[in-house]
Amino acid sequence: MESWKNVNFKGIKAIKKQISFLFIFFYISLYFATMAAQTGFAIPAAHSAQSAGLEESAKMSGSVLPAVLASTAGAAPTAGFDNLCLSPVAGAYQMTYPAQLVQSSQKSKKSRIPERIPFSLLFHDFGKNTLGSFTYGYGLPWVAGTAGSYGIIQSGIDWEWNRFNVRHEFTSEYVPLLGVGAGSVLPALVPFMMYFGIDDPEIQFTGLALGQAALQGVLVSSMVKTFTGRVPPHIGEAIKGDSDYQEDYSKDFRWGFFRGGIKDGWPSGHTSVAVAMSTTLITLYPDNLAIRLGAIAYSTFVGASMSFRAHWVSDVFAGAFAGFAIGRTVGKNYAALRDKRNAASQSGKTNQNDKISLNFYPNGLGIQIKL
């Protein structure tokens, strides 16, 4: 039986693959932008600084550093920097445009543009959280997911659900399309909109936490599937009457390094990402019932839709436990960071984390440097 061949489920897999590549490429691009900022890469300014604006910023801040920059305003601008200046903000120096400083000095504090959460926090303790996703709860979520998957496979539930979907072509054809949108597009779109579309620092912070949860879900599940390749359900072929997919093949795994790639395998990556993001959100807001119910409903829908065509039930089951471990790890890490930042803000002390961070402002990209 030639069960190990690349099959296109009427475009569903092709769509998922393209969306996944775009999702990963988007965050990797932002990651390198952040690393470039942290290593001193010069980001050109969009507007040239006038000497009057620099002098005004120096007067407003009362700081020696902007005054020194103001005194050199007549000199030729440094290539790539175009005479950016630094102004003290909350115990740190923020690289801004003099024109913006002049305008802000003429407005009340309420009308000033709020300080944005550093985008580099998307990668806060990233490696530590990756490892923690495997060790959370002494690895019990992974043990439970593995044991449960074994029971589902051996009991025949995987195969019976496969046959149900073969008999009900309509649901197995269209329900997964909704799952692709909810499980592939939203994990990229929601954190993006929360960070770039809303000025509330708390929502920005939550968006970055969800962004890391999504990245960890993709990374961790892909790492596991590198060794746990598995023949997919092949619902489409079975519906067409392909003889290769009429007898039980739910136990056909491809153990070994990259024997199944990272696309077809155990556990379900979409389910891992959905549950990781939902668990992270619940961990950050444990007392909010609406968030809890909404998060559970979202992850349940994504996982269930994956089982109609793209994954076996046991893949989804294991993906849920993997996502829970990821979400608890990321959620607790960001909750601790949030509490630490809030405590530092209330005490008037400068947070020592992220001394050099990448920030997005309404008038462009900037680097915040804490001295």
SVG drawing of the C-alpha trace seen along z (x, -y; Angstrom):
<svg xmlns="http://www.w3.org/2000/svg" viewBox="-23 -77 53 80">
<polyline fill="none" stroke="black" stroke-width="0.4" points="0.0,0.0 1.5,-3.3 0.1,-5.3 3.2,-7.6 2.6,-10.0 2.0,-13.7 -1.7,-14.3 -3.5,-17.6 -6.9,-17.5 -8.6,-19.7 -6.3,-22.6 -6.7,-22.5 -3.2,-21.4 -1.8,-23.8 -3.6,-26.7 -2.4,-25.6 1.2,-25.3 1.2,-28.8 -0.4,-30.4 2.1,-28.6 5.1,-29.8 3.8,-33.4 3.1,-33.2 6.6,-31.9 8.3,-34.3 6.5,-37.3 7.7,-36.6 11.2,-35.6 11.5,-38.9 10.4,-40.8 12.8,-38.8 15.8,-39.7 14.7,-43.4 14.7,-43.2 18.1,-41.6 19.4,-44.2 18.1,-46.9 19.7,-45.3 23.1,-45.1 23.2,-48.8 21.9,-48.7 21.2,-52.3 17.6,-53.0 17.3,-56.1 15.0,-58.8 12.1,-59.9 12.6,-63.6 15.7,-65.7 16.2,-67.4 16.6,-71.2 18.9,-72.8 16.0,-74.8 14.1,-71.5 17.1,-70.0 17.6,-73.0 14.0,-72.9 14.3,-69.2 17.3,-69.9 15.5,-72.7 12.4,-70.5 14.3,-67.5 16.9,-69.3 19.3,-66.6 23.0,-66.9 22.8,-64.3 20.1,-66.0 21.9,-69.3 25.1,-67.9 23.2,-66.7 21.7,-70.1 25.1,-71.8 26.2,-69.7 23.0,-70.3 24.9,-72.5 27.2,-69.7 26.6,-67.4 24.2,-64.6 25.6,-61.2 24.8,-58.8 21.8,-56.7 20.8,-58.6 19.8,-62.0 20.4,-63.7 18.0,-61.7 17.9,-62.8 17.4,-61.0 14.9,-62.2 14.4,-60.8 11.2,-58.8 10.3,-56.9 13.9,-56.6 15.2,-55.7 16.3,-57.6 14.0,-57.2 15.2,-57.9 12.7,-60.3 12.4,-63.1 12.9,-66.7 9.8,-67.9 7.8,-65.4 9.4,-66.6 8.5,-70.2 4.9,-69.3 4.6,-67.1 6.0,-69.9 3.1,-72.1 0.4,-69.5 -0.9,-68.3 0.3,-65.0 -3.0,-63.4 -2.6,-64.2 0.9,-62.8 1.4,-59.6 1.6,-56.7 4.9,-54.8 4.6,-51.5 5.5,-48.1 8.9,-47.1 8.3,-44.8 11.4,-42.8 9.3,-41.4 7.8,-39.0 11.0,-36.9 11.3,-37.3 12.9,-34.2 12.1,-32.4 14.6,-29.6 13.7,-29.1 10.0,-28.9 10.7,-26.4 12.5,-24.1 9.8,-24.7 7.1,-23.6 8.6,-20.1 9.3,-20.1 6.2,-21.8 4.5,-19.8 7.4,-17.3 6.4,-16.4 3.0,-15.0 1.0,-16.8 3.2,-15.0 2.8,-11.7 -1.0,-12.1 -1.1,-13.1 1.0,-10.1 -0.9,-7.6 -4.2,-9.0 -3.2,-8.8 -2.1,-5.2 -5.5,-4.3 -7.4,-6.1 -5.4,-4.4 -5.6,-0.9 -9.3,-1.2 -10.1,-1.9 -11.6,-5.4 -9.2,-6.9 -10.4,-4.6 -14.1,-4.8 -13.9,-8.6 -12.1,-8.4 -14.9,-6.2 -17.5,-8.6 -15.9,-11.4 -15.7,-9.3 -19.4,-8.7 -20.2,-12.4 -18.5,-14.1 -20.1,-17.5 -18.8,-18.0 -15.4,-16.6 -15.1,-18.9 -16.2,-22.3 -15.7,-22.2 -11.8,-22.0 -11.9,-25.1 -13.2,-27.1 -10.5,-25.4 -7.8,-26.6 -8.9,-30.2 -9.3,-30.0 -6.2,-27.9 -3.8,-29.5 -4.9,-33.1 -6.0,-34.2 -2.8,-33.1 -0.9,-35.6 -3.6,-38.3 -4.8,-38.6 -1.4,-39.3 -0.5,-41.7 -3.7,-43.7 -3.4,-43.8 0.1,-45.2 0.0,-47.5 -3.7,-48.5 -4.3,-49.4 -2.5,-52.0 -3.3,-50.4 0.0,-49.0 -1.8,-46.2 -3.3,-44.9 0.0,-45.3 1.7,-43.2 -1.0,-40.6 -0.6,-40.5 3.1,-39.9 2.4,-37.1 -0.1,-35.5 2.4,-35.9 5.1,-34.0 2.6,-31.3 1.7,-30.9 5.4,-30.7 6.1,-28.2 3.2,-26.1 4.5,-25.9 8.1,-25.3 7.5,-22.7 4.9,-20.7 7.2,-20.8 10.2,-19.6 8.2,-16.6 6.7,-15.8 10.3,-15.7 10.5,-12.3 6.9,-11.2 5.8,-11.2 2.4,-9.6 0.2,-8.7 -2.5,-11.4 -6.3,-10.4 -6.5,-10.7 -10.2,-11.3 -10.4,-12.7 -8.9,-9.6 -11.0,-7.3 -14.2,-9.1 -13.1,-8.6 -12.8,-4.9 -9.0,-4.6 -8.3,-1.0 -5.2,-2.0 -7.4,-3.8 -10.2,-1.3 -8.5,0.7 -7.3,-0.5 -4.1,-2.5 -4.5,-4.6 -1.5,-2.8 0.9,-3.6 3.6,-5.8 6.9,-6.8 9.2,-6.9 12.7,-8.4 14.3,-11.7 12.4,-13.5 10.7,-10.4 7.4,-12.2 8.7,-15.8 7.0,-18.2 3.7,-18.6 2.1,-15.1 2.6,-13.8 1.7,-13.6 0.6,-15.8 -1.6,-18.4 0.3,-21.7 -2.9,-23.7 -4.4,-22.3 -1.2,-23.0 -1.1,-26.6 -4.8,-27.2 -4.6,-25.7 -1.3,-27.3 -2.7,-30.8 -6.0,-30.1 -4.1,-28.8 -1.8,-31.8 -4.7,-34.1 -6.5,-32.3 -3.3,-32.3 -2.9,-36.1 -6.5,-36.8 -7.6,-33.9 -10.6,-35.8 -12.2,-36.8 -14.9,-34.3 -15.7,-35.7 -12.0,-35.3 -12.0,-31.8 -15.1,-30.7 -14.1,-32.3 -10.6,-30.9 -11.9,-27.4 -14.5,-27.6 -11.9,-28.8 -9.4,-26.1 -12.1,-23.4 -13.4,-24.5 -9.9,-24.5 -9.1,-21.0 -12.4,-19.5 -12.2,-20.9 -8.8,-19.5 -10.1,-16.0 -12.6,-16.1 -9.9,-15.8 -6.4,-16.9 -5.6,-14.9 -6.5,-11.8 -8.4,-12.2 -5.3,-11.1 -3.2,-13.8 -5.7,-16.4 -5.8,-14.9 -2.0,-15.0 -1.9,-18.5 -4.3,-19.8 -2.0,-18.5 1.1,-19.9 -0.6,-23.3 -1.6,-23.3 2.0,-22.8 3.2,-25.5 0.4,-28.0 1.0,-27.5 4.8,-28.0 4.4,-31.1 1.5,-32.5 3.2,-32.2 6.4,-33.7 4.6,-36.7 2.4,-37.1 5.5,-37.3 7.1,-39.8 3.9,-41.9 3.8,-41.9 7.5,-42.9 7.1,-45.7 4.0,-47.0 5.8,-46.9 8.8,-48.8 6.5,-51.4 4.6,-51.9 7.8,-52.3 9.3,-54.7 12.2,-52.5 13.4,-51.8 12.9,-48.3 16.3,-46.8 15.1,-44.4 15.3,-45.1 17.8,-48.0 17.9,-48.2 14.5,-47.5 12.7,-47.9 9.6,-50.1 7.0,-51.1 5.7,-54.7 2.9,-56.5 5.6,-58.3 7.9,-55.3 10.3,-52.8 12.5,-53.7 15.0,-52.3 14.6,-52.8 17.8,-52.8 17.7,-52.6 20.8,-54.0"/>
</svg>
